[in-house]
């Protein structure tokens, strides 16, 4: 495939948006009509979407502005997250978090699935919004997609099915290892943070759901009594690139992810925008995500070290702690455990099932177990030693996963854009 013609997506697909019936009406739910949300796509084993978590009745479908589209249409998530893609195995409709792309003429939607999956980074860049990032209909319709002959589309899709199948098997094995390592690390942390170093000592009931008993000399306190302040950041209009060492940047949401801080997850602030040094991230900060998916909202991290000139964004809180009574690392350990997340997920609120928020008042009301400060520090130091080897193995598995994904994306991009001869793709 050489010099391939391109067309705007609007000329190849009809772009259909979705909607959500009223959640409180039982007559609208638990029917037989597949209703796709972004949550249905993230954990698929392949590109076929065969089932959805929730289904609509005919009454629910007719009550809102969603549209049933045929099998083999493409699902493209427009927010939370942007750019996940799947192909419908059965006819379905969707909520407002997805676009459904219906071919206007005969096409191999597997080929177009692969092309769209190779555009994930670009689609992220196209996202707009002040509260959360979202793809616009006009931007999606304006995408220029390659249009080889139908015969070439099928040949490329067939070859990519085989290549990605092998890579996906390797990816799944590394993800399995990473999951086992994460479970082992979590178990070590859970035992120390909820029971302390002396598991046989006198214990009493805690006042935290699902926590059970804690050492008798520990307290159970609401977080408000351990805080000096809660800051919400600022998100000025930012560029698409990662800031250099000399640039000011603003944190993106994924800078706080599963208890870890990543200062590479940032966008550059244009030079004509005046930064706010008072919002600069500092070592020792405790950060909590304000808005995210139900499974990730309230994600917390401790900043051990960070590059300079990074600002707190408006979708992340910074907690000021009373350092005479609580260690930030100990707090983060507890908040990222399943037992700590129970109260976070209960508090999550939102008009969308895929994007929720927590308020400052919610955070102040969370309960945590509180050993004496010297015991907290001892637990943190012990955990650092016990988890170091596991974390190195996690880093290795994550690096392998990243390399496999990069290889997969590069092969797909080269195949669907004609930069690689089909017979050389192996």
C-alpha positions in Angstrom: 0.0 0.0 0.0 1.7 3.2 -1.2 0.3 6.7 -1.6 -3.1 6.1 0.1 -5.9 8.6 -0.3 -7.4 10.1 2.8 -10.9 11.2 3.6 -12.5 13.0 6.5 -14.1 10.6 8.9 -17.5 12.2 8.3 -17.4 10.9 4.7 -16.6 7.3 5.8 -18.7 7.0 9.0 -21.9 8.5 10.4 -21.0 9.7 13.9 -23.7 8.9 16.5 -23.8 10.2 20.0 -25.4 8.5 23.0 -27.6 9.4 26.0 -28.6 8.1 29.4 -32.1 7.4 30.7 -33.1 8.6 34.2 -31.3 6.3 36.6 -34.1 6.3 39.2 -36.7 4.8 36.9 -36.5 1.0 37.3 -38.6 0.5 34.2 -35.8 1.8 32.0 -33.1 -0.7 33.2 -32.3 -4.4 33.1 -33.7 -5.0 29.6 -32.1 -6.6 26.6 -30.7 -3.6 24.7 -26.9 -3.3 25.0 -25.9 0.2 26.3 -22.2 0.9 26.0 -20.3 3.2 28.4 -16.5 3.8 28.5 -16.3 1.4 31.4 -17.3 -1.4 29.1 -14.2 -1.0 26.9 -11.2 -0.7 29.1 -10.8 -4.4 30.0 -11.7 -6.2 26.7 -9.6 -9.2 25.7 -9.8 -8.3 22.0 -11.5 -5.6 20.0 -15.0 -7.2 20.0 -17.5 -5.7 22.4 -19.9 -8.6 23.1 -21.6 -7.5 26.4 -22.3 -4.4 28.4 -22.5 -4.0 32.2 -26.0 -2.4 31.9 -28.8 -2.9 29.5 -31.9 -0.8 28.6 -35.5 -1.8 28.3 -37.4 -0.6 25.2 -39.0 2.1 27.4 -35.6 3.2 28.6 -34.2 3.4 25.1 -37.2 5.4 23.9 -37.0 7.8 26.8 -33.7 9.4 25.8 -31.7 10.5 22.7 -29.6 7.4 22.2 -29.6 5.4 19.0 -29.2 1.7 18.2 -26.5 1.1 15.6 -25.7 -2.2 13.8 -23.1 -4.8 14.5 -19.5 -4.0 13.4 -20.0 -0.3 14.1 -17.0 1.2 16.0 -17.2 2.5 19.6 -14.9 5.5 20.3 -14.8 6.9 23.9 -14.9 10.7 24.0 -14.2 11.2 27.7 -13.0 9.4 30.9 -10.9 8.1 29.1 -10.5 9.6 25.6 -9.6 7.4 22.7 -10.5 3.8 23.7 -11.8 1.9 20.7 -13.9 -1.3 20.2 -16.0 -3.0 17.5 -19.6 -4.0 18.3 -20.2 -7.7 18.1 -24.0 -7.0 18.4 -26.2 -4.0 17.7 -26.1 -1.6 20.6 -26.6 2.0 21.7 -24.4 4.1 24.1 -24.3 6.8 26.7 -22.9 10.3 26.2 -19.3 9.1 26.9 -19.0 7.4 23.5 -19.3 8.0 19.8 -20.7 5.2 17.7 -19.2 5.2 14.2 -21.4 3.6 11.6 -19.9 2.8 8.1 -21.5 4.8 5.3 -20.4 2.2 2.7 -18.8 -1.3 2.7 -15.6 -1.2 4.8 -13.6 -3.5 7.0 -14.2 -1.9 10.4 -11.2 -3.9 11.8 -8.9 -1.8 9.6 -10.5 1.4 10.9 -10.4 0.1 14.5 -6.6 -0.4 14.1 -6.1 3.1 12.6 -8.1 4.8 15.4 -6.3 2.8 18.1 -3.0 4.1 16.6 -4.3 7.7 17.1 -4.8 7.4 20.9 -2.2 10.0 21.8 -3.4 12.5 19.2 -7.0 12.0 20.3 -5.9 12.8 23.9 -4.4 16.1 22.6 -7.7 17.0 20.9 -9.6 16.7 24.2 -11.0 20.0 25.5 -12.8 21.2 28.7 -12.3 22.9 31.9 -13.9 20.3 34.3 -12.9 17.2 32.3 -11.4 16.6 28.9 -13.7 15.6 26.1 -13.5 15.0 22.3 -15.8 17.2 20.3 -18.0 15.9 17.5 -16.5 18.3 15.0 -12.9 17.2 15.8 -13.8 13.5 15.3 -15.6 14.2 12.0 -12.6 16.1 10.7 -10.1 13.3 11.3 -8.5 12.4 8.0 -8.3 8.6 7.7 -6.5 6.5 5.1 -8.8 4.7 2.6 -7.1 1.9 0.8 -9.2 -0.5 -1.3 -11.5 -2.9 0.6 -9.2 -5.8 -0.4 -6.2 -4.0 1.1 -8.2 -3.2 4.3 -9.0 -6.8 4.8 -5.5 -8.0 4.1 -4.0 -5.5 6.6 -6.6 -6.3 9.2 -6.0 -10.1 8.8 -2.2 -9.6 9.2 -2.6 -7.3 12.2 -5.0 -9.7 13.9 -2.2 -12.3 13.9 0.6 -9.9 15.0 -1.4 -8.2 17.7 -2.6 -11.6 19.0 0.9 -12.7 19.7 1.9 -9.3 21.3 -1.4 -9.3 23.3 -0.6 -12.7 24.8 2.8 -11.4 25.9 1.2 -8.3 27.2 -1.3 -10.3 29.2 1.4 -12.4 30.8 3.3 -9.3 32.0 0.1 -7.8 33.3 -0.6 -11.0 35.2 2.8 -10.8 36.8 2.3 -7.1 37.6 -1.1 -7.9 39.2 0.4 -10.6 41.4 3.2 -8.3 42.5 0.7 -5.5 43.3 -1.4 -7.9 45.3 1.6 -9.1 47.3 2.7 -5.5 48.0 -0.8 -4.5 49.0 -1.1 -7.4 51.4 2.2 -6.4 53.1 1.1 -2.8 53.4 -2.4 -3.7 54.6 -1.1 -5.8 57.4 1.3 -3.1 58.7 -0.9 -0.1 58.3 -4.0 -1.7 59.9 -2.4 -3.9 62.5 1.0 -2.4 63.3 4.2 -4.4 64.0 2.8 -6.4 67.0 0.0 -8.5 65.6 -0.5 -10.3 68.9 -1.1 -7.2 71.1 -4.3 -6.1 72.7 -6.8 -4.9 70.1 -10.2 -3.0 69.9 -12.9 -2.4 67.3 -12.3 0.5 65.0 -15.0 2.9 63.7 -14.0 2.4 60.0 -16.1 0.2 57.7 -14.5 -3.1 56.9 -11.4 -2.4 58.9 -12.2 -4.5 61.9 -10.0 -4.4 65.0 -6.9 -2.2 65.4 -4.2 -2.1 68.2 -5.8 -0.8 71.4 -3.5 2.2 71.7 -4.2 3.5 68.2 -6.9 6.2 67.6 -9.5 6.4 64.9 -9.8 10.0 63.8 -11.5 12.1 61.1 -9.0 13.6 58.7 -10.2 17.1 59.4 -8.4 17.0 62.7 -5.1 16.2 61.0 -5.4 18.9 58.3 -4.1 22.5 58.2 -5.7 23.2 54.8 -6.9 21.7 51.6 -5.8 23.4 48.4 -7.3 23.1 45.0 -5.1 24.0 42.1 -5.5 26.0 38.9 -5.5 24.9 35.3 -4.7 27.7 32.9 -4.9 27.0 29.2 -1.8 24.8 28.6 0.1 23.5 25.6 0.1 19.9 24.5 3.8 19.3 25.1 5.7 18.1 28.3 7.4 21.1 29.9 11.2 21.3 29.7 13.3 22.0 32.8 13.1 25.8 32.1 9.3 25.8 31.5 6.5 26.1 34.0 4.0 23.2 33.7 0.7 22.1 35.2 0.0 18.6 36.5 -2.3 16.3 34.5 -4.7 14.0 36.2 -2.6 11.0 35.7 0.3 12.6 37.7 -1.4 10.8 40.6 -2.0 7.2 39.7 -2.5 4.2 42.1 -0.5 5.7 44.9 2.4 6.9 42.8 3.5 10.4 41.7 4.7 11.0 38.1 6.1 14.5 37.4 6.3 13.6 33.7 2.5 13.8 33.5 2.3 17.6 32.9 1.5 20.1 30.2 3.6 23.2 29.5 2.2 26.6 30.4 2.6 29.1 27.6 5.1 31.9 28.3 2.3 34.5 28.0 0.5 33.0 31.0 1.8 34.0 34.4 2.4 31.0 36.6 1.5 30.8 40.3 4.5 29.9 42.4 2.3 29.4 45.5 0.9 26.3 43.7 4.3 24.8 42.9 4.5 21.1 43.9 7.0 20.5 46.7 8.6 17.3 48.1 6.5 16.1 51.0 3.2 17.1 49.4 0.2 14.8 49.7 -2.0 14.9 46.6 -5.5 13.6 46.1 -7.4 13.5 42.8 -10.6 15.6 42.9 -12.3 14.2 39.8 -11.8 10.9 38.0 -13.5 7.6 37.2 -15.3 5.9 40.2 -12.4 3.5 40.6 -9.7 6.2 40.6 -11.3 9.3 42.2 -9.6 10.1 45.5 -6.4 8.4 44.4 -3.6 9.7 46.6 0.2 9.9 46.5 3.1 11.2 48.5 5.6 13.4 46.6 9.1 12.1 47.5 10.8 14.2 44.9 9.7 16.3 41.9 11.1 18.5 39.2 10.7 22.3 39.8 8.1 24.6 38.3 5.2 22.2 38.3 1.8 23.7 39.4 -1.1 22.0 41.2 -4.0 21.6 38.8 -7.7 22.2 39.6 -8.5 18.5 39.4 -6.1 17.6 42.2 -6.2 18.6 45.9 -3.1 19.2 48.0 -3.5 18.3 51.7 -1.7 20.4 54.3 -1.0 18.1 57.3 -0.3 18.5 60.9 3.2 17.0 60.8 3.3 16.7 64.6 0.6 14.0 64.5 0.5 12.4 61.1 3.1 11.1 58.6 2.0 11.8 55.0 3.4 8.5 53.7 1.4 6.6 56.4 -1.8 8.4 55.4 -1.3 7.7 51.7 -0.6 4.0 52.4 -4.0 3.8 54.1 -6.0 5.8 51.6 -4.8 3.6 48.7 -5.7 0.3 50.4 -9.1 -1.2 49.5 -10.3 -0.7 53.1 -9.4 3.0 52.8 -11.0 3.4 49.5 -14.4 2.2 50.7 -15.4 5.5 52.2 -13.9 7.4 49.2 -16.0 5.5 46.7 -19.1 6.0 48.8 -18.6 9.7 48.7 -18.0 10.0 45.0 -20.7 12.0 43.3 -21.4 12.9 39.7 -24.0 13.3 36.9 -22.1 10.8 34.8 -21.5 7.2 35.6 -18.0 7.5 34.2 -16.8 10.7 35.9 -17.3 11.6 39.5 -16.0 14.0 42.1 -15.2 14.3 45.8 -15.4 17.5 47.8 -13.2 19.0 50.4 -15.8 18.2 53.0 -15.8 14.6 52.0 -12.1 14.4 52.6 -12.4 16.1 56.0 -14.9 13.4 57.1 -12.8 10.4 56.1 -11.7 8.3 59.0 -8.2 6.8 59.4 -6.4 4.7 62.0 -3.8 6.7 63.8 -0.9 5.2 65.6 1.5 7.4 67.6 3.7 9.4 65.2 6.9 7.5 66.0 5.1 4.2 65.3 3.8 5.6 62.0 7.3 6.5 61.0 8.6 3.1 62.0 5.9 1.4 59.9 6.7 3.6 56.9 10.5 2.8 57.2 9.8 -1.0 57.6 7.5 -0.9 54.6 10.1 0.9 52.5 12.5 -2.0 53.1 9.9 -4.8 52.6 8.4 -3.5 49.4 11.7 -2.3 47.7 12.3 -5.6 45.9 8.7 -5.9 44.8 8.6 -2.4 43.5 11.8 -3.0 41.4 10.0 -6.1 39.9 6.9 -4.0 39.3 9.0 -1.3 37.5 10.5 -4.0 35.3 7.1 -5.5 34.4 5.7 -2.0 33.7 8.7 -1.2 31.5 8.2 -4.5 29.5 4.5 -3.6 29.2 5.3 -0.1 27.9 7.8 -1.5 25.3 5.2 -4.1 24.1 2.5 -1.4 23.7 5.0 0.9 21.9 5.9 -2.0 19.5 2.3 -2.8 19.0 1.3 0.8 18.3 4.2 1.3 15.9 3.4 -1.8 13.9 -0.2 -0.8 13.6 0.6 2.7 12.6 3.1 1.6 10.0 0.7 -1.0 8.5 -2.5 1.2 8.3 -0.7 4.2 6.9 1.3 2.4 4.2 4.7 3.1 5.7 5.4 -0.6 5.9 4.9 -3.2 3.2 2.3 -5.7 4.2 4.7 -8.7 3.6 7.3 -7.1 5.9 4.9 -6.8 8.9 5.8 -9.8 11.1 
